[in-house]
Each structure stands twice: as structure tokens, then as C-alpha cells.
Amino acid sequence: MRVLRAAFTIRPVCALLIPAVVACGCTTMRVVQRPAAPGTTDPPASAVETVRAGDQVRVTLRDGRQFRFQVLAVDNTGIVAVDHSRYDTADILRLERKSFSGAKTAILVAAGVATFVLVMYAVALASLAGNF
């Protein structure tokens, strides 16, 4: 009877924690900026064109400053943030976009399930030993 009571106490906690942990780890920043052609300093415009309004991006400028923001608009000369800051294509050294990461999600889900199973096993052992 103790095992069942303990299991019903832990289940709601795990049911809340596992989805919260999984939701946090499902994205990653991926570079969309291809290197400039040899002998040029201008980044290719096609990298900027892969970014769309609403995307979360991180921009590294030629002077080393980094900015993370949500994209409001994109045109062939640059990117506009939701705060209306403009980042010209010629000034962008590196461009990263937040995107879904299937590998991270799978690892996180597997770790969550394994943790849940281990906790339930420990609770069952403790109950059977009379320590819980």
C-alpha cells in the first residue's frame, strides 16, 4: 500500500517537471551565415534571406558586438528587430537562428523517462524495505 501511495505522490511532480524540462531544451541556435567568398568582406545575401519575421536570431557584428532579438522584417539590405533596430547585411559577420533540435529533444525525453523510472524504482525499494 505504501508503494502505491508514494507512486501517486511522485507522479504529479514528474508529470509537471518532465514537460517543463523538455520544453526548455528543444531549440538551439544554428548558424545560417555562410562564410564570405574569398577576397570579399560582404556576407552573402542569401544567408539573410533564410531569416523570416518572427524568428529569434543572434547577430554578431564586425566590431564584435552581439545582439539577440526577434526579427520584425527582413530585406535585401538587412534585418530589422522588433525594437526597430536595423542591422545592415554588410555589418553582419555571423548570423544564428533559433531552431528546433530533434537530437536534443530525444536525449532530454530519454533522460526524463530514465529519471522517472529510477525514482519509481527507488521508491518501490524503499517501501519494500520499510524505510518510506
Secondary structure, DSSP 8 states (H G I E B T S, - for coil): -HHHHHHHHHHHHHHHHHHHHHHHTSEEEEE------TT--S--HHHHHT--TT-EEEEEETTS-EEEEEEEEEETTEEEETT--EEEGGGEEEEEEEEE-HHHHHHHHHHHHHHHHHHHHHHHHHHHHT--
